């Protein structure tokens, strides 16, 4: 005798909900990040151009700030101003995506760069002036703020266990810029210092490293496909 087995009844399954698309970085934030990424590159390119245009300028020994004094000085002055705005744009792009400390420090560095454009430096050997002293003081604050911003950003990423490569890069950038800045200040910054003959080259290396960090973090934001959670907002 054959036995017929009735098919097992299956409860109807509700239709699966479609996966929600991950929210993208807003157009405004992307525009700000683009300015932050491009600004330092434009600054370095215009600095090279201004050095070629300025008669008698020696990039090995002279500061990038010297380009704002004398012939074609307006070009480097505008270059400082535009870079400052680009750094402020980068800080606005990172707001809510990086620690508050790093964002504030980057914004302060950008504001300092805008301010430094208003105070020309004193050329080596020239009598000291009030605007030259202001230039030096603001410049010191700019690089200390950038060193601290990259260090704080690296620490926040490590605490959040995110983007370990960027965290290491940020931390190493802070250490490298601090070391190079110290070498410049102690051994190369003044006439008669043992490394003064190559002070312009040393300065350009730590400038490229510090401003390059702004470009890298801005490009990382542009590469992001979704709005990640705030990283260490309390830092």
Secondary structure, 3 states (H helix, E strand, C coil): CCCCCCCCCCCCCCCCCCCCCCCCCCHHHHHHHHHHHHHHHHHHHHHHHHHHHCCCCCCCCCCHHHHHCCCCHHHHHHHHHHHHHHHHHHHHHHECCECHHHHHHHHHHHHHHHHHCCCCCCCCCCCCCHHHHHHHHHHHHHHHHHHHHHHHHHHHHHHCCCCHHHHHHHHHHHHHHHHHHHHHHHHHCCCCCCCHHHHHHHHHHHHHHHHHHHHHHHHHHHHCCCCCCCCCCCC
